[in-house]
């Protein structure tokens, strides 16, 4: 319950933070009416969404249509138990594999949301999202395997201990640069938000969702952004993981980076995104994986 409440509060404030930052980037004010300087805006939006009338498409697959947004949020909340912190109730020795399984399962929620709506727009958006997600999840796995092979463990807590004297940021700097780009595509954010390409797909796979379903899908998206931002710190900058102030500062910076990029860059072209995944990041990921395996065994 503490994890659930904490994530929902974080999501509420990161949405408010995004709207404020985008407002100042576009030389306008963000929300400033509800509560003191708009601090209650996200909570009022949540109340507004959940009290609206719930409508279901007449020819949709009701059960799958209803469960897909719930499963999407449940998975990202469930994955927080592997985040290495001083208050971990569970220490999973194969946390890396657990992370891979949970993130890959998100594809099925995307498929379910698009297909169960029985709408051409949502199905096209789901197909685009599946191709994008599968392409970049493979790269994330290969990049993370390089870290796992060098640390010789899947446990994120032990990966932190291996950074007691030197951060993996220095050893894996090329992978770090690739990682911070790939996670934008993985979290379906601008300029790689092709599953929700409003200009082409009228919001894509989630077009038929309103009220609670729409809210749950976007709660899951922002919860994923927060988790990935803090996971970067534990994988590449684990030296100050016990300093909660620095963890919060750097985690907030990586969350701000998502918003910053959204406000400054236009949407990428879809064929270039897939080209980037298969023609550029795949050879790079295989090369560095082979390099770190050889480094582990011969040095």
ZAMI-870415 format. One line per 5 residues: for each residue x, y, z of C-alpha. Coordinates in Angstrom, 1 decimal, always signed. Each point is the difference from the previous one (the first is absolute). Example, Ala and Ser with C-alpha at 12.3 -4.5 7.8 and 13.67 -1.06 7.14 Angstrom:
BEGIN
+12.3 -4.5 +7.8  +1.4 +3.4 -0.7
//
This chain:
BEGIN
+0.0 +0.0 +0.0  +2.9 +2.4 +0.8  +1.4 -0.7 -3.5  -3.3 +0.5 -1.7  -0.8 +3.3 +1.8
+3.5 +1.3 -0.5  -0.1 -0.8 -3.7  -3.4 +1.7 -0.5  +1.1 +3.1 +1.8  +3.3 +0.1 -2.0
-2.0 -0.3 -3.2  -2.4 +2.8 +1.0  +2.9 +2.4 +0.6  +2.1 -1.1 -3.1  -3.1 +0.8 -2.2
-0.3 +3.4 +1.7  +3.7 +0.5 -0.5  -0.2 -0.9 -3.7  -2.9 +2.4 -0.6  +1.8 +2.8 +1.8
+3.3 -0.6 -1.9  -1.7 -0.3 -3.4  -1.9 +3.3 +0.8  +3.2 +1.9 +0.6  +1.8 -1.6 -3.0
-2.9 +1.3 -2.1  +0.0 +3.4 +1.7  -3.3 -0.4 +1.8  -1.1 -1.0 +3.5  -0.8 -3.5 +1.0
-3.0 -0.9 +2.2  -0.2 +2.6 +2.8  -3.7 +0.1 +1.1  -0.7 -3.1 +2.1  +1.6 +0.3 +3.4
+3.1 +2.0 +0.7  +1.8 +0.7 -3.3  -1.9 -2.9 -1.5  +1.4 -2.6 +2.3  -3.3 -1.9 +0.2
-0.6 +0.0 -3.8  +1.0 -3.6 -0.5  -2.2 -1.2 +2.9  -3.0 +1.9 -1.5  +0.7 -1.5 -3.4
+0.0 -3.5 +1.5  -3.3 +0.6 +1.8  -1.5 +1.4 -3.2  +1.1 -3.0 -2.0  -1.2 -2.6 +2.5
-3.5 +1.5 +0.6  -0.8 +0.2 -3.7  -2.4 -2.5 -1.6  +1.8 -3.2 -1.1  -0.8 -1.0 -3.6
+1.0 -3.2 -1.8  +0.0 -0.5 -3.8  -3.0 -2.2 -0.9  +2.1 -2.6 -1.9  +3.1 +0.0 +2.2
+1.3 -3.0 +1.9  -1.2 +1.2 +3.4  +2.2 -2.0 +2.4  +3.2 +0.7 -1.9  -0.9 +3.6 -0.6
-0.6 +0.5 +3.7  +3.0 -1.9 +1.3  +2.7 +1.3 -2.3  +0.4 +3.5 +1.7  -0.2 -1.6 +3.4
+2.7 -2.6 -0.9  +2.2 +2.8 -1.4  +0.0 +1.9 +3.2  +0.3 -3.1 +2.2  +3.1 -1.2 -1.8
+1.9 +3.3 +0.4  -1.0 +0.2 +3.7  +1.1 -3.6 +0.5  +3.4 +0.6 -1.5  +0.8 +2.5 +2.6
+0.7 -2.7 +2.5  +3.4 -0.8 -1.7  +1.2 +3.6 +0.2  +3.1 -0.1 +2.3  -0.5 +2.2 +3.0
+0.6 -0.2 +3.8  -3.6 -1.0 +0.6  -0.3 -2.9 -2.3  -2.4 -2.7 +1.4  +1.0 -2.4 -2.7
+3.5 -0.7 -1.3  -0.3 -1.8 -3.3  +3.1 -1.8 -1.1  -1.1 +0.0 -3.6  -1.4 +3.6 +0.0
+1.4 +0.6 -3.5  -2.1 -2.8 -1.4  -3.0 +1.1 +1.9  +0.5 +3.5 -1.5  +0.2 -1.5 -3.5
-3.2 -2.1 +0.5  -2.1 +2.9 +1.4  +1.0 +2.5 -2.6  -0.6 -2.5 -2.9  -3.4 -0.8 +1.4
-1.0 +3.7 -0.6  -0.2 -0.9 -3.7  -3.0 -2.2 +0.6  -1.8 +2.8 +1.8  +0.6 +2.2 -3.1
-1.3 -2.8 -2.3  -3.0 -0.6 +2.2  -0.9 +3.7 +0.1  +0.2 +0.4 -3.8  -1.6 -3.2 -1.1
-2.8 -0.2 +2.5  -1.3 +3.4 -1.0  -1.0 -1.4 -3.4  +1.0 +3.3 -1.6  +2.2 +0.4 -3.1
+1.8 +2.9 +1.5  +0.8 -1.7 +3.2  +1.1 -3.2 -1.8  +2.4 +2.0 -2.2  +1.3 +1.8 +3.0
+0.5 -3.3 +1.9  +1.9 -1.5 -3.0  +2.3 +3.1 -0.2  +0.6 -0.2 +3.8  +0.8 -3.7 -0.1
+2.6 +0.4 -2.7  +1.6 +2.9 +1.8  -0.1 -1.6 +3.5  +1.4 -3.3 -1.2  +2.8 +1.7 -1.9
+1.2 +2.0 +2.9  -0.6 -2.6 +2.7  +2.5 -2.3 -1.7  +2.6 +2.9 +0.1  -0.7 +0.7 +3.7
+0.5 -3.7 +0.9  +3.3 -0.1 -1.9  +1.3 +3.2 +1.5  -1.0 -1.1 +3.5  +1.6 -3.4 -0.5
+3.3 +1.7 -0.4  -0.3 +1.4 +3.4  -1.2 -3.3 +1.5  +2.9 -1.9 -1.5  +2.5 +2.4 +1.3
-1.6 +0.0 +3.5  -0.4 -3.8 -0.3  -3.5 +0.2 +1.7  -3.6 +0.7 -0.8  -0.7 +1.5 +3.4
-0.3 +3.8 -0.1  +1.2 +0.3 +3.6  +3.3 -1.8 -0.9  +0.3 +2.1 -3.1  +0.0 +3.0 +2.4
+2.7 -1.5 +2.2  +2.2 -0.5 -3.1  -0.1 +3.8 -0.4  +1.4 +0.7 +3.4  +3.4 +1.3 -1.4
-0.9 +0.9 -3.6  -3.4 +0.7 -1.7  -1.0 -2.0 -3.0  -0.6 +3.3 -1.7  +3.7 +0.2 -0.7
+0.3 -3.6 -1.1  -3.1 +0.0 -2.1  -0.1 +3.6 -1.2  -0.9 -0.9 -3.7  -2.7 -2.3 +1.3
-1.3 +2.7 +2.3  -0.4 +2.4 -3.0  -1.8 -2.6 -1.9  -2.2 -0.9 +3.0  -1.2 +3.5 +0.6
-1.2 +0.1 -3.6  -1.6 -3.4 -0.1  -2.0 +0.5 +3.2  -1.9 +2.8 -1.8  -1.2 -2.4 -2.6
-0.6 -2.7 +2.7  -2.2 +2.4 +2.0  -1.8 +1.1 -3.2  +0.8 +3.7 +0.5  +0.6 +2.8 -2.5
+1.8 +0.0 -2.5  -0.7 -3.8 -0.1  -3.6 -0.1 +1.0  -1.2 -1.7 -3.1  -2.5 -2.3 +1.7
-1.9 +3.2 +0.9  +0.7 +2.1 -3.1  -2.8 +2.5 +0.3  +0.7 +1.6 -3.3  -0.2 -3.4 -1.8
-2.0 -2.3 +2.1  -2.4 +2.2 +2.1  +1.7 -1.3 +3.2  +0.7 -3.5 -1.2  -0.7 -3.1 +2.1
-1.8 +1.8 +2.8  -2.4 +2.0 -2.2  -3.1 -1.9 +1.4  +1.0 +0.5 +3.6  -1.6 +2.6 +2.2
-0.4 +0.7 +3.6  +1.8 -2.5 +2.3  +1.5 -2.1 -2.8  +1.7 +3.1 -1.5  +1.2 +1.0 +3.4
+1.5 -3.4 +0.8  +1.9 -0.2 -3.3  +1.6 +3.4 +0.6  +0.7 -0.7 +3.7  +1.9 -3.1 -1.2
+1.9 +2.1 -2.6  +1.2 +2.5 +2.5  +0.7 -2.6 +2.7  +2.2 -1.7 -2.6  +1.9 +3.2 -0.6
+0.6 +0.5 +3.7  +1.2 -3.6 +0.4  +2.4 +0.1 -3.0  +1.4 +3.4 +1.2  +0.9 -1.4 +3.4
+1.2 -3.3 -1.5  +2.6 +1.9 -2.0  +1.5 +1.2 +3.3  +0.2 -3.4 +1.5  +1.6 -1.6 -3.1
+2.4 +2.7 -1.1  +0.4 +2.3 +3.1  -0.3 -2.3 +2.9  +2.6 +1.6 +2.1  -2.3 +2.4 +1.9
-3.1 -2.3 +0.2  +0.0 +0.4 +3.8  -0.2 +3.8 -0.3  -3.7 +0.6 -0.5  +0.4 +3.7 -0.8
+2.3 -0.8 -3.0  -2.1 -2.9 -1.1  -3.1 +2.3 -0.1  +1.9 +2.8 -1.7  +1.4 -2.2 -2.8
-3.2 -1.9 -0.4  -1.9 +3.3 -0.3  +2.5 +1.1 -2.6  -0.5 -3.1 -2.2  -3.8 +0.5 +0.3
+0.5 +3.7 -1.0  +2.0 -1.3 -3.0  -3.1 -1.8 -1.4  -2.0 +3.3 +0.3  +2.8 +2.1 -1.4
+0.4 -2.2 -3.1  -3.8 +0.1 -0.5  +0.0 +3.7 +0.0  +2.9 +0.5 -2.4  -0.1 -2.8 -2.6
-2.6 -0.9 -2.7  -1.2 -3.5 -0.5  +2.4 -2.3 -1.8  -0.9 -1.8 -3.2  -1.2 -3.6 +0.6
+2.2 -1.7 -2.6  +3.1 +1.9 +1.4  -0.9 -1.3 +3.5  +0.0 -3.6 -1.2  +3.2 +0.6 -2.0
+1.6 +1.4 +3.1  -0.9 -3.1 +2.0  +1.0 -2.7 -2.4  +2.8 +1.6 -2.1  +1.8 +2.1 +2.7
-0.8 -1.1 +3.5  +0.0 -3.8 -0.7  +3.6 -0.1 -1.2  +1.1 +2.3 +2.7  -1.7 -2.0 +2.7
+1.4 -3.3 -1.3  +3.5 +1.4 -0.3  +0.1 +1.4 +3.6  -1.6 -3.2 +1.4  +2.8 -2.1 -1.7
+2.6 +2.6 +1.2  -1.0 -0.2 +3.6  -0.3 -3.8 +0.0  +3.6 -0.1 -1.4  +1.1 +2.6 +2.6
-1.5 -2.1 +2.8  +1.7 -3.2 -1.0  +3.4 +1.2 -1.2  +0.8 +2.9 +2.3
//
